[in-house]
């Protein structure tokens, strides 16, 4: 999936012989229910961004 995130402009995801998704990789990786349903994982780079975002939200400035 890292290669998809890095190089693909468009992604098609098949689910039970039908197109379940047709769009940009960033849109696919934002659709967690679809990823789970199709047994796909977001690239580590996307997972890292989410962890970093949550950590940044917890930081308080005094």
PDBQT receptor file of N, H, CA, C and O in Angstrom, charges set to zero:
ATOM      1  N   UNK A   1       0.796  -1.190   0.000  1.00  0.00    +0.000 N 
ATOM      2  CA  UNK A   1       0.000   0.000   0.000  1.00  0.00    +0.000 C 
ATOM      3  C   UNK A   1       0.848   1.269   0.000  1.00  0.00    +0.000 C 
ATOM      4  O   UNK A   1       0.391   2.326  -0.433  1.00  0.00    +0.000 OA
ATOM      5  N   UNK A   2       2.080   1.161   0.484  1.00  0.00    +0.000 N 
ATOM      6  H   UNK A   2       2.452   0.301   0.836  1.00  0.00    +0.000 HD
ATOM      7  CA  UNK A   2       2.967   2.326   0.436  1.00  0.00    +0.000 C 
ATOM      8  C   UNK A   2       3.177   2.764  -1.012  1.00  0.00    +0.000 C 
ATOM      9  O   UNK A   2       3.195   3.961  -1.301  1.00  0.00    +0.000 OA
ATOM     10  N   UNK A   3       3.333   1.814  -1.914  1.00  0.00    +0.000 N 
ATOM     11  H   UNK A   3       3.318   0.842  -1.679  1.00  0.00    +0.000 HD
ATOM     12  CA  UNK A   3       3.533   2.162  -3.326  1.00  0.00    +0.000 C 
ATOM     13  C   UNK A   3       2.284   2.812  -3.904  1.00  0.00    +0.000 C 
ATOM     14  O   UNK A   3       2.380   3.739  -4.708  1.00  0.00    +0.000 OA
ATOM     15  N   UNK A   4       1.124   2.335  -3.504  1.00  0.00    +0.000 N 
ATOM     16  H   UNK A   4       1.046   1.582  -2.851  1.00  0.00    +0.000 HD
ATOM     17  CA  UNK A   4      -0.139   2.942  -3.950  1.00  0.00    +0.000 C 
ATOM     18  C   UNK A   4      -0.193   4.391  -3.479  1.00  0.00    +0.000 C 
ATOM     19  O   UNK A   4      -0.506   5.295  -4.255  1.00  0.00    +0.000 OA
ATOM     20  N   UNK A   5       0.112   4.602  -2.206  1.00  0.00    +0.000 N 
ATOM     21  H   UNK A   5       0.366   3.868  -1.576  1.00  0.00    +0.000 HD
ATOM     22  CA  UNK A   5       0.077   5.954  -1.650  1.00  0.00    +0.000 C 
ATOM     23  C   UNK A   5       1.063   6.872  -2.357  1.00  0.00    +0.000 C 
ATOM     24  O   UNK A   5       0.773   8.046  -2.586  1.00  0.00    +0.000 OA
ATOM     25  N   UNK A   6       2.214   6.342  -2.699  1.00  0.00    +0.000 N 
ATOM     26  H   UNK A   6       2.450   5.388  -2.513  1.00  0.00    +0.000 HD
ATOM     27  CA  UNK A   6       3.266   7.165  -3.275  1.00  0.00    +0.000 C 
ATOM     28  C   UNK A   6       3.077   7.440  -4.767  1.00  0.00    +0.000 C 
ATOM     29  O   UNK A   6       3.343   8.552  -5.224  1.00  0.00    +0.000 OA
ATOM     30  N   UNK A   7       2.623   6.445  -5.532  1.00  0.00    +0.000 N 
ATOM     31  H   UNK A   7       2.407   5.542  -5.161  1.00  0.00    +0.000 HD
ATOM     32  CA  UNK A   7       2.664   6.582  -6.990  1.00  0.00    +0.000 C 
ATOM     33  C   UNK A   7       1.315   6.618  -7.699  1.00  0.00    +0.000 C 
ATOM     34  O   UNK A   7       1.230   7.135  -8.813  1.00  0.00    +0.000 OA
ATOM     35  N   UNK A   8       0.276   6.093  -7.096  1.00  0.00    +0.000 N 
ATOM     36  H   UNK A   8       0.345   5.673  -6.191  1.00  0.00    +0.000 HD
ATOM     37  CA  UNK A   8      -1.004   5.978  -7.812  1.00  0.00    +0.000 C 
ATOM     38  C   UNK A   8      -1.779   7.294  -7.787  1.00  0.00    +0.000 C 
ATOM     39  O   UNK A   8      -1.802   7.998  -6.777  1.00  0.00    +0.000 OA
ATOM     40  N   UNK A   9      -2.405   7.608  -8.906  1.00  0.00    +0.000 N 
ATOM     41  H   UNK A   9      -2.385   7.036  -9.726  1.00  0.00    +0.000 HD
ATOM     42  CA  UNK A   9      -3.309   8.753  -8.997  1.00  0.00    +0.000 C 
ATOM     43  C   UNK A   9      -4.754   8.305  -8.810  1.00  0.00    +0.000 C 
ATOM     44  O   UNK A   9      -5.616   9.085  -8.406  1.00  0.00    +0.000 OA
ATOM     45  N   UNK A  10      -4.996   7.035  -9.114  1.00  0.00    +0.000 N 
ATOM     46  H   UNK A  10      -4.295   6.402  -9.443  1.00  0.00    +0.000 HD
ATOM     47  CA  UNK A  10      -6.347   6.480  -9.054  1.00  0.00    +0.000 C 
ATOM     48  C   UNK A  10      -6.247   5.038  -8.570  1.00  0.00    +0.000 C 
ATOM     49  O   UNK A  10      -5.318   4.309  -8.917  1.00  0.00    +0.000 OA
ATOM     50  N   UNK A  11      -7.230   4.648  -7.757  1.00  0.00    +0.000 N 
ATOM     51  H   UNK A  11      -7.984   5.241  -7.475  1.00  0.00    +0.000 HD
ATOM     52  CA  UNK A  11      -7.233   3.297  -7.193  1.00  0.00    +0.000 C 
ATOM     53  C   UNK A  11      -8.605   2.679  -7.411  1.00  0.00    +0.000 C 
ATOM     54  O   UNK A  11      -9.632   3.330  -7.223  1.00  0.00    +0.000 OA
ATOM     55  N   UNK A  12      -8.604   1.417  -7.810  1.00  0.00    +0.000 N 
ATOM     56  H   UNK A  12      -7.770   0.888  -7.963  1.00  0.00    +0.000 HD
ATOM     57  CA  UNK A  12      -9.835   0.634  -7.884  1.00  0.00    +0.000 C 
ATOM     58  C   UNK A  12      -9.720  -0.482  -6.858  1.00  0.00    +0.000 C 
ATOM     59  O   UNK A  12      -8.697  -1.162  -6.784  1.00  0.00    +0.000 OA
ATOM     60  N   UNK A  13     -10.773  -0.671  -6.066  1.00  0.00    +0.000 N 
ATOM     61  H   UNK A  13     -11.604  -0.118  -6.127  1.00  0.00    +0.000 HD
ATOM     62  CA  UNK A  13     -10.806  -1.745  -5.089  1.00  0.00    +0.000 C 
ATOM     63  C   UNK A  13     -11.976  -2.644  -5.449  1.00  0.00    +0.000 C 
ATOM     64  O   UNK A  13     -13.104  -2.182  -5.621  1.00  0.00    +0.000 OA
ATOM     65  N   UNK A  14     -11.691  -3.921  -5.560  1.00  0.00    +0.000 N 
ATOM     66  H   UNK A  14     -10.774  -4.296  -5.421  1.00  0.00    +0.000 HD
ATOM     67  CA  UNK A  14     -12.724  -4.911  -5.875  1.00  0.00    +0.000 C 
ATOM     68  C   UNK A  14     -13.180  -5.589  -4.590  1.00  0.00    +0.000 C 
ATOM     69  O   UNK A  14     -12.377  -5.890  -3.708  1.00  0.00    +0.000 OA
ATOM     70  N   UNK A  15     -14.487  -5.822  -4.504  1.00  0.00    +0.000 N 
ATOM     71  H   UNK A  15     -15.140  -5.577  -5.221  1.00  0.00    +0.000 HD
ATOM     72  CA  UNK A  15     -15.061  -6.543  -3.376  1.00  0.00    +0.000 C 
ATOM     73  C   UNK A  15     -16.111  -7.501  -3.929  1.00  0.00    +0.000 C 
ATOM     74  O   UNK A  15     -17.122  -7.074  -4.489  1.00  0.00    +0.000 OA
ATOM     75  N   UNK A  16     -15.866  -8.773  -3.771  1.00  0.00    +0.000 N 
ATOM     76  H   UNK A  16     -15.045  -9.119  -3.316  1.00  0.00    +0.000 HD
ATOM     77  CA  UNK A  16     -16.765  -9.827  -4.254  1.00  0.00    +0.000 C 
ATOM     78  C   UNK A  16     -17.104  -9.651  -5.730  1.00  0.00    +0.000 C 
ATOM     79  O   UNK A  16     -18.259  -9.781  -6.136  1.00  0.00    +0.000 OA
ATOM     80  N   UNK A  17     -16.079  -9.354  -6.521  1.00  0.00    +0.000 N 
ATOM     81  H   UNK A  17     -15.141  -9.249  -6.191  1.00  0.00    +0.000 HD
ATOM     82  CA  UNK A  17     -16.244  -9.260  -7.969  1.00  0.00    +0.000 C 
ATOM     83  C   UNK A  17     -16.820  -7.948  -8.472  1.00  0.00    +0.000 C 
ATOM     84  O   UNK A  17     -17.074  -7.806  -9.668  1.00  0.00    +0.000 OA
ATOM     85  N   UNK A  18     -17.029  -6.994  -7.587  1.00  0.00    +0.000 N 
ATOM     86  H   UNK A  18     -16.823  -7.109  -6.616  1.00  0.00    +0.000 HD
ATOM     87  CA  UNK A  18     -17.576  -5.694  -7.985  1.00  0.00    +0.000 C 
ATOM     88  C   UNK A  18     -16.631  -4.579  -7.545  1.00  0.00    +0.000 C 
ATOM     89  O   UNK A  18     -15.849  -4.738  -6.607  1.00  0.00    +0.000 OA
ATOM     90  N   UNK A  19     -16.723  -3.461  -8.236  1.00  0.00    +0.000 N 
ATOM     91  H   UNK A  19     -17.358  -3.333  -8.997  1.00  0.00    +0.000 HD
ATOM     92  CA  UNK A  19     -15.906  -2.311  -7.859  1.00  0.00    +0.000 C 
ATOM     93  C   UNK A  19     -16.517  -1.679  -6.614  1.00  0.00    +0.000 C 
ATOM     94  O   UNK A  19     -17.644  -1.183  -6.648  1.00  0.00    +0.000 OA
ATOM     95  N   UNK A  20     -15.772  -1.701  -5.528  1.00  0.00    +0.000 N 
ATOM     96  H   UNK A  20     -14.857  -2.104  -5.501  1.00  0.00    +0.000 HD
ATOM     97  CA  UNK A  20     -16.233  -1.133  -4.261  1.00  0.00    +0.000 C 
ATOM     98  C   UNK A  20     -15.742   0.306  -4.092  1.00  0.00    +0.000 C 
ATOM     99  O   UNK A  20     -16.312   1.080  -3.323  1.00  0.00    +0.000 OA
ATOM    100  N   UNK A  21     -14.683   0.655  -4.817  1.00  0.00    +0.000 N 
ATOM    101  H   UNK A  21     -14.220   0.026  -5.442  1.00  0.00    +0.000 HD
ATOM    102  CA  UNK A  21     -14.115   1.999  -4.703  1.00  0.00    +0.000 C 
ATOM    103  C   UNK A  21     -13.397   2.351  -5.989  1.00  0.00    +0.000 C 
ATOM    104  O   UNK A  21     -12.737   1.511  -6.601  1.00  0.00    +0.000 OA
ATOM    105  N   UNK A  22     -13.534   3.596  -6.387  1.00  0.00    +0.000 N 
ATOM    106  H   UNK A  22     -14.071   4.278  -5.890  1.00  0.00    +0.000 HD
ATOM    107  CA  UNK A  22     -12.827   4.135  -7.548  1.00  0.00    +0.000 C 
ATOM    108  C   UNK A  22     -12.525   5.598  -7.233  1.00  0.00    +0.000 C 
ATOM    109  O   UNK A  22     -13.419   6.444  -7.260  1.00  0.00    +0.000 OA
ATOM    110  N   UNK A  23     -11.263   5.887  -6.937  1.00  0.00    +0.000 N 
ATOM    111  H   UNK A  23     -10.537   5.200  -6.916  1.00  0.00    +0.000 HD
ATOM    112  CA  UNK A  23     -10.935   7.261  -6.595  1.00  0.00    +0.000 C 
ATOM    113  C   UNK A  23      -9.476   7.429  -6.243  1.00  0.00    +0.000 C 
ATOM    114  O   UNK A  23      -8.639   6.580  -6.550  1.00  0.00    +0.000 OA
ATOM    115  N   UNK A  24      -9.184   8.551  -5.586  1.00  0.00    +0.000 N 
ATOM    116  H   UNK A  24      -9.864   9.240  -5.337  1.00  0.00    +0.000 HD
ATOM    117  CA  UNK A  24      -7.810   8.877  -5.209  1.00  0.00    +0.000 C 
ATOM    118  C   UNK A  24      -7.386   8.069  -3.986  1.00  0.00    +0.000 C 
ATOM    119  O   UNK A  24      -8.215   7.753  -3.133  1.00  0.00    +0.000 OA
ATOM    120  N   UNK A  25      -6.101   7.733  -3.898  1.00  0.00    +0.000 N 
ATOM    121  H   UNK A  25      -5.427   7.989  -4.591  1.00  0.00    +0.000 HD
ATOM    122  CA  UNK A  25      -5.613   6.977  -2.749  1.00  0.00    +0.000 C 
ATOM    123  C   UNK A  25      -5.934   7.645  -1.413  1.00  0.00    +0.000 C 
ATOM    124  O   UNK A  25      -6.289   6.959  -0.455  1.00  0.00    +0.000 OA
ATOM    125  N   UNK A  26      -5.818   8.964  -1.334  1.00  0.00    +0.000 N 
ATOM    126  H   UNK A  26      -5.530   9.522  -2.112  1.00  0.00    +0.000 HD
ATOM    127  CA  UNK A  26      -6.106   9.653  -0.073  1.00  0.00    +0.000 C 
ATOM    128  C   UNK A  26      -7.556   9.447   0.354  1.00  0.00    +0.000 C 
ATOM    129  O   UNK A  26      -7.844   9.350   1.547  1.00  0.00    +0.000 OA
ATOM    130  N   UNK A  27      -8.466   9.379  -0.610  1.00  0.00    +0.000 N 
ATOM    131  H   UNK A  27      -8.232   9.458  -1.579  1.00  0.00    +0.000 HD
ATOM    132  CA  UNK A  27      -9.874   9.124  -0.299  1.00  0.00    +0.000 C 
ATOM    133  C   UNK A  27     -10.060   7.688   0.194  1.00  0.00    +0.000 C 
ATOM    134  O   UNK A  27     -10.822   7.437   1.128  1.00  0.00    +0.000 OA
ATOM    135  N   UNK A  28      -9.364   6.763  -0.434  1.00  0.00    +0.000 N 
ATOM    136  H   UNK A  28      -8.745   6.967  -1.193  1.00  0.00    +0.000 HD
ATOM    137  CA  UNK A  28      -9.446   5.361  -0.020  1.00  0.00    +0.000 C 
ATOM    138  C   UNK A  28      -8.944   5.196   1.403  1.00  0.00    +0.000 C 
ATOM    139  O   UNK A  28      -9.601   4.554   2.222  1.00  0.00    +0.000 OA
ATOM    140  N   UNK A  29      -7.794   5.765   1.703  1.00  0.00    +0.000 N 
ATOM    141  H   UNK A  29      -7.260   6.287   1.038  1.00  0.00    +0.000 HD
ATOM    142  CA  UNK A  29      -7.196   5.563   3.017  1.00  0.00    +0.000 C 
ATOM    143  C   UNK A  29      -7.970   6.276   4.119  1.00  0.00    +0.000 C 
ATOM    144  O   UNK A  29      -7.787   5.972   5.297  1.00  0.00    +0.000 OA
ATOM    145  N   UNK A  30      -8.828   7.214   3.754  1.00  0.00    +0.000 N 
ATOM    146  H   UNK A  30      -8.977   7.461   2.796  1.00  0.00    +0.000 HD
ATOM    147  CA  UNK A  30      -9.685   7.884   4.737  1.00  0.00    +0.000 C 
ATOM    148  C   UNK A  30     -10.944   7.081   5.040  1.00  0.00    +0.000 C 
ATOM    149  O   UNK A  30     -11.624   7.340   6.032  1.00  0.00    +0.000 OA
ATOM    150  N   UNK A  31     -11.255   6.110   4.188  1.00  0.00    +0.000 N 
ATOM    151  H   UNK A  31     -10.702   5.900   3.381  1.00  0.00    +0.000 HD
ATOM    152  CA  UNK A  31     -12.477   5.306   4.346  1.00  0.00    +0.000 C 
ATOM    153  C   UNK A  31     -12.170   4.030   5.119  1.00  0.00    +0.000 C 
ATOM    154  O   UNK A  31     -12.037   2.955   4.534  1.00  0.00    +0.000 OA
ATOM    155  N   UNK A  32     -12.058   4.160   6.436  1.00  0.00    +0.000 N 
ATOM    156  H   UNK A  32     -12.166   5.033   6.911  1.00  0.00    +0.000 HD
ATOM    157  CA  UNK A  32     -11.667   3.040   7.289  1.00  0.00    +0.000 C 
ATOM    158  C   UNK A  32     -12.657   1.872   7.207  1.00  0.00    +0.000 C 
ATOM    159  O   UNK A  32     -12.213   0.726   7.138  1.00  0.00    +0.000 OA
ATOM    160  N   UNK A  33     -13.979   2.105   7.212  1.00  0.00    +0.000 N 
ATOM    161  H   UNK A  33     -14.340   3.036   7.268  1.00  0.00    +0.000 HD
ATOM    162  CA  UNK A  33     -14.901   0.967   7.096  1.00  0.00    +0.000 C 
ATOM    163  C   UNK A  33     -14.694   0.146   5.813  1.00  0.00    +0.000 C 
ATOM    164  O   UNK A  33     -14.760  -1.083   5.840  1.00  0.00    +0.000 OA
ATOM    165  N   UNK A  34     -14.448   0.827   4.706  1.00  0.00    +0.000 N 
ATOM    166  H   UNK A  34     -14.395   1.826   4.684  1.00  0.00    +0.000 HD
ATOM    167  CA  UNK A  34     -14.192   0.120   3.445  1.00  0.00    +0.000 C 
ATOM    168  C   UNK A  34     -12.905  -0.691   3.533  1.00  0.00    +0.000 C 
ATOM    169  O   UNK A  34     -12.865  -1.851   3.122  1.00  0.00    +0.000 OA
ATOM    170  N   UNK A  35     -11.866  -0.083   4.067  1.00  0.00    +0.000 N 
ATOM    171  H   UNK A  35     -11.898   0.859   4.401  1.00  0.00    +0.000 HD
ATOM    172  CA  UNK A  35     -10.588  -0.793   4.213  1.00  0.00    +0.000 C 
ATOM    173  C   UNK A  35     -10.766  -2.056   5.051  1.00  0.00    +0.000 C 
ATOM    174  O   UNK A  35     -10.255  -3.119   4.698  1.00  0.00    +0.000 OA
ATOM    175  N   UNK A  36     -11.488  -1.937   6.156  1.00  0.00    +0.000 N 
ATOM    176  H   UNK A  36     -11.903  -1.074   6.443  1.00  0.00    +0.000 HD
ATOM    177  CA  UNK A  36     -11.717  -3.103   7.010  1.00  0.00    +0.000 C 
ATOM    178  C   UNK A  36     -12.533  -4.162   6.284  1.00  0.00    +0.000 C 
ATOM    179  O   UNK A  36     -12.217  -5.351   6.351  1.00  0.00    +0.000 OA
ATOM    180  N   UNK A  37     -13.588  -3.728   5.587  1.00  0.00    +0.000 N 
ATOM    181  H   UNK A  37     -13.844  -2.763   5.533  1.00  0.00    +0.000 HD
ATOM    182  CA  UNK A  37     -14.453  -4.661   4.868  1.00  0.00    +0.000 C 
ATOM    183  C   UNK A  37     -13.682  -5.424   3.788  1.00  0.00    +0.000 C 
ATOM    184  O   UNK A  37     -13.938  -6.604   3.549  1.00  0.00    +0.000 OA
ATOM    185  N   UNK A  38     -12.746  -4.744   3.144  1.00  0.00    +0.000 N 
ATOM    186  H   UNK A  38     -12.539  -3.785   3.337  1.00  0.00    +0.000 HD
ATOM    187  CA  UNK A  38     -11.966  -5.350   2.052  1.00  0.00    +0.000 C 
ATOM    188  C   UNK A  38     -10.643  -5.924   2.545  1.00  0.00    +0.000 C 
ATOM    189  O   UNK A  38      -9.814  -6.357   1.744  1.00  0.00    +0.000 OA
ATOM    190  N   UNK A  39     -10.447  -5.927   3.855  1.00  0.00    +0.000 N 
ATOM    191  H   UNK A  39     -11.120  -5.575   4.505  1.00  0.00    +0.000 HD
ATOM    192  CA  UNK A  39      -9.241  -6.474   4.473  1.00  0.00    +0.000 C 
ATOM    193  C   UNK A  39      -7.969  -5.808   3.937  1.00  0.00    +0.000 C 
ATOM    194  O   UNK A  39      -6.989  -6.474   3.602  1.00  0.00    +0.000 OA
ATOM    195  N   UNK A  40      -8.016  -4.487   3.868  1.00  0.00    +0.000 N 
ATOM    196  H   UNK A  40      -8.812  -3.946   4.141  1.00  0.00    +0.000 HD
ATOM    197  CA  UNK A  40      -6.864  -3.695   3.447  1.00  0.00    +0.000 C 
ATOM    198  C   UNK A  40      -6.386  -2.867   4.619  1.00  0.00    +0.000 C 
ATOM    199  O   UNK A  40      -7.155  -2.562   5.531  1.00  0.00    +0.000 OA
ATOM    200  N   UNK A  41      -5.121  -2.507   4.594  1.00  0.00    +0.000 N 
ATOM    201  H   UNK A  41      -4.497  -2.755   3.853  1.00  0.00    +0.000 HD
ATOM    202  CA  UNK A  41      -4.557  -1.671   5.646  1.00  0.00    +0.000 C 
ATOM    203  C   UNK A  41      -4.035  -0.378   5.048  1.00  0.00    +0.000 C 
ATOM    204  O   UNK A  41      -3.518  -0.349   3.931  1.00  0.00    +0.000 OA
ATOM    205  N   UNK A  42      -4.182   0.692   5.821  1.00  0.00    +0.000 N 
ATOM    206  H   UNK A  42      -4.601   0.668   6.728  1.00  0.00    +0.000 HD
ATOM    207  CA  UNK A  42      -3.598   1.954   5.379  1.00  0.00    +0.000 C 
ATOM    208  C   UNK A  42      -2.085   1.840   5.439  1.00  0.00    +0.000 C 
ATOM    209  O   UNK A  42      -1.551   1.103   6.267  1.00  0.00    +0.000 OA
ATOM    210  N   UNK A  43      -1.390   2.562   4.570  1.00  0.00    +0.000 N 
ATOM    211  H   UNK A  43      -1.824   3.161   3.897  1.00  0.00    +0.000 HD
ATOM    212  CA  UNK A  43       0.069   2.560   4.602  1.00  0.00    +0.000 C 
ATOM    213  C   UNK A  43       0.575   3.063   5.948  1.00  0.00    +0.000 C 
ATOM    214  O   UNK A  43      -0.102   3.837   6.625  1.00  0.00    +0.000 OA
ATOM    215  N   UNK A  44       1.747   2.627   6.324  1.00  0.00    +0.000 N 
ATOM    216  H   UNK A  44       2.297   1.999   5.774  1.00  0.00    +0.000 HD
ATOM    217  CA  UNK A  44       2.331   3.060   7.585  1.00  0.00    +0.000 C 
ATOM    218  C   UNK A  44       2.460   4.572   7.660  1.00  0.00    +0.000 C 
ATOM    219  O   UNK A  44       2.315   5.154   8.735  1.00  0.00    +0.000 OA
ATOM    220  N   UNK A  45       2.728   5.209   6.539  1.00  0.00    +0.000 N 
ATOM    221  H   UNK A  45       2.846   4.736   5.666  1.00  0.00    +0.000 HD
ATOM    222  CA  UNK A  45       2.865   6.668   6.544  1.00  0.00    +0.000 C 
ATOM    223  C   UNK A  45       1.553   7.334   6.974  1.00  0.00    +0.000 C 
ATOM    224  O   UNK A  45       1.583   8.339   7.685  1.00  0.00    +0.000 OA
ATOM    225  N   UNK A  46       0.413   6.795   6.558  1.00  0.00    +0.000 N 
ATOM    226  H   UNK A  46       0.389   5.978   5.981  1.00  0.00    +0.000 HD
ATOM    227  CA  UNK A  46      -0.880   7.339   6.968  1.00  0.00    +0.000 C 
ATOM    228  C   UNK A  46      -1.140   7.038   8.438  1.00  0.00    +0.000 C 
ATOM    229  O   UNK A  46      -1.664   7.883   9.164  1.00  0.00    +0.000 OA
ATOM    230  N   UNK A  47      -0.777   5.844   8.876  1.00  0.00    +0.000 N 
ATOM    231  H   UNK A  47      -0.352   5.157   8.286  1.00  0.00    +0.000 HD
ATOM    232  CA  UNK A  47      -0.964   5.487  10.277  1.00  0.00    +0.000 C 
ATOM    233  C   UNK A  47      -0.119   6.388  11.163  1.00  0.00    +0.000 C 
ATOM    234  O   UNK A  47      -0.577   6.830  12.217  1.00  0.00    +0.000 OA
ATOM    235  N   UNK A  48       1.100   6.661  10.747  1.00  0.00    +0.000 N 
ATOM    236  H   UNK A  48       1.472   6.302   9.891  1.00  0.00    +0.000 HD
ATOM    237  CA  UNK A  48       1.990   7.531  11.509  1.00  0.00    +0.000 C 
ATOM    238  C   UNK A  48       1.409   8.936  11.611  1.00  0.00    +0.000 C 
ATOM    239  O   UNK A  48       1.445   9.550  12.677  1.00  0.00    +0.000 OA
ATOM    240  N   UNK A  49       0.873   9.447  10.503  1.00  0.00    +0.000 N 
ATOM    241  H   UNK A  49       0.843   8.949   9.636  1.00  0.00    +0.000 HD
ATOM    242  CA  UNK A  49       0.284  10.788  10.507  1.00  0.00    +0.000 C 
ATOM    243  C   UNK A  49      -0.865  10.865  11.513  1.00  0.00    +0.000 C 
ATOM    244  O   UNK A  49      -1.016  11.869  12.209  1.00  0.00    +0.000 OA
ATOM    245  N   UNK A  50      -1.666   9.818  11.588  1.00  0.00    +0.000 N 
ATOM    246  H   UNK A  50      -1.544   9.003  11.023  1.00  0.00    +0.000 HD
ATOM    247  CA  UNK A  50      -2.789   9.809  12.522  1.00  0.00    +0.000 C 
ATOM    248  C   UNK A  50      -2.297   9.801  13.971  1.00  0.00    +0.000 C 
ATOM    249  O   UNK A  50      -2.821  10.530  14.813  1.00  0.00    +0.000 OA
ATOM    250  N   UNK A  51      -1.298   8.982  14.253  1.00  0.00    +0.000 N 
ATOM    251  H   UNK A  51      -0.872   8.390  13.569  1.00  0.00    +0.000 HD
ATOM    252  CA  UNK A  51      -0.739   8.930  15.604  1.00  0.00    +0.000 C 
ATOM    253  C   UNK A  51      -0.153  10.288  15.976  1.00  0.00    +0.000 C 
ATOM    254  O   UNK A  51      -0.358  10.773  17.089  1.00  0.00    +0.000 OA
ATOM    255  N   UNK A  52       0.571  10.896  15.052  1.00  0.00    +0.000 N 
ATOM    256  H   UNK A  52       0.737  10.502  14.148  1.00  0.00    +0.000 HD
ATOM    257  CA  UNK A  52       1.166  12.205  15.308  1.00  0.00    +0.000 C 
ATOM    258  C   UNK A  52       0.092  13.254  15.551  1.00  0.00    +0.000 C 
ATOM    259  O   UNK A  52       0.232  14.089  16.445  1.00  0.00    +0.000 OA
ATOM    260  N   UNK A  53      -0.977  13.219  14.766  1.00  0.00    +0.000 N 
ATOM    261  H   UNK A  53      -1.090  12.540  14.040  1.00  0.00    +0.000 HD
ATOM    262  CA  UNK A  53      -2.066  14.180  14.923  1.00  0.00    +0.000 C 
ATOM    263  C   UNK A  53      -2.705  14.059  16.308  1.00  0.00    +0.000 C 
ATOM    264  O   UNK A  53      -2.979  15.067  16.959  1.00  0.00    +0.000 OA
ATOM    265  N   UNK A  54      -2.940  12.818  16.757  1.00  0.00    +0.000 N 
ATOM    266  H   UNK A  54      -2.717  11.999  16.229  1.00  0.00    +0.000 HD
ATOM    267  CA  UNK A  54      -3.516  12.600  18.084  1.00  0.00    +0.000 C 
ATOM    268  C   UNK A  54      -2.561  13.063  19.181  1.00  0.00    +0.000 C 
ATOM    269  O   UNK A  54      -2.989  13.630  20.187  1.00  0.00    +0.000 OA
ATOM    270  N   UNK A  55      -1.280  12.821  18.985  1.00  0.00    +0.000 N 
ATOM    271  H   UNK A  55      -0.932  12.360  18.168  1.00  0.00    +0.000 HD
ATOM    272  CA  UNK A  55      -0.298  13.261  19.983  1.00  0.00    +0.000 C 
ATOM    273  C   UNK A  55      -0.263  14.792  20.033  1.00  0.00    +0.000 C 
ATOM    274  O   UNK A  55      -0.177  15.369  21.118  1.00  0.00    +0.000 OA
ATOM    275  N   UNK A  56      -0.326  15.441  18.900  1.00  0.00    +0.000 N 
ATOM    276  H   UNK A  56      -0.396  14.973  18.019  1.00  0.00    +0.000 HD
ATOM    277  CA  UNK A  56      -0.317  16.902  18.860  1.00  0.00    +0.000 C 
ATOM    278  C   UNK A  56      -1.559  17.491  19.541  1.00  0.00    +0.000 C 
ATOM    279  O   UNK A  56      -1.487  18.553  20.159  1.00  0.00    +0.000 OA
ATOM    280  N   UNK A  57      -2.692  16.799  19.423  1.00  0.00    +0.000 N 
ATOM    281  H   UNK A  57      -2.751  15.936  18.921  1.00  0.00    +0.000 HD
ATOM    282  CA  UNK A  57      -3.927  17.276  20.046  1.00  0.00    +0.000 C 
ATOM    283  C   UNK A  57      -3.834  17.205  21.572  1.00  0.00    +0.000 C 
ATOM    284  O   UNK A  57      -4.458  18.004  22.272  1.00  0.00    +0.000 OA
ATOM    285  N   UNK A  58      -3.055  16.250  22.086  1.00  0.00    +0.000 N 
ATOM    286  H   UNK A  58      -2.548  15.602  21.518  1.00  0.00    +0.000 HD
ATOM    287  CA  UNK A  58      -2.935  16.077  23.528  1.00  0.00    +0.000 C 
ATOM    288  C   UNK A  58      -1.959  17.048  24.167  1.00  0.00    +0.000 C 
ATOM    289  O   UNK A  58      -1.968  17.230  25.384  1.00  0.00    +0.000 OA
ATOM    290  N   UNK A  59      -1.124  17.668  23.361  1.00  0.00    +0.000 N 
ATOM    291  H   UNK A  59      -1.116  17.520  22.372  1.00  0.00    +0.000 HD
ATOM    292  CA  UNK A  59      -0.137  18.608  23.889  1.00  0.00    +0.000 C 
ATOM    293  C   UNK A  59      -0.845  19.903  24.258  1.00  0.00    +0.000 C 
ATOM    294  O   UNK A  59      -1.561  20.486  23.443  1.00  0.00    +0.000 OA
ATOM    295  N   UNK A  60      -0.641  20.340  25.475  1.00  0.00    +0.000 N 
ATOM    296  H   UNK A  60      -0.059  19.866  26.136  1.00  0.00    +0.000 HD
ATOM    297  CA  UNK A  60      -1.237  21.608  25.895  1.00  0.00    +0.000 C 
ATOM    298  C   UNK A  60      -0.115  22.629  26.118  1.00  0.00    +0.000 C 
ATOM    299  O   UNK A  60       0.968  22.298  26.599  1.00  0.00    +0.000 OA
ATOM    300  N   UNK A  61      -0.402  23.842  25.763  1.00  0.00    +0.000 N 
ATOM    301  H   UNK A  61      -1.282  24.112  25.372  1.00  0.00    +0.000 HD
ATOM    302  CA  UNK A  61       0.580  24.916  25.913  1.00  0.00    +0.000 C 
ATOM    303  C   UNK A  61       0.152  25.753  27.114  1.00  0.00    +0.000 C 
ATOM    304  O   UNK A  61      -1.004  26.162  27.221  1.00  0.00    +0.000 OA
ATOM    305  N   UNK A  62       1.093  25.997  28.007  1.00  0.00    +0.000 N 
ATOM    306  H   UNK A  62       2.032  25.665  27.920  1.00  0.00    +0.000 HD
ATOM    307  CA  UNK A  62       0.778  26.816  29.198  1.00  0.00    +0.000 C 
ATOM    308  C   UNK A  62       1.418  28.154  29.114  1.00  0.00    +0.000 C 
ATOM    309  O   UNK A  62       1.263  28.970  30.022  1.00  0.00    +0.000 OA
TER     310      UNK A  62
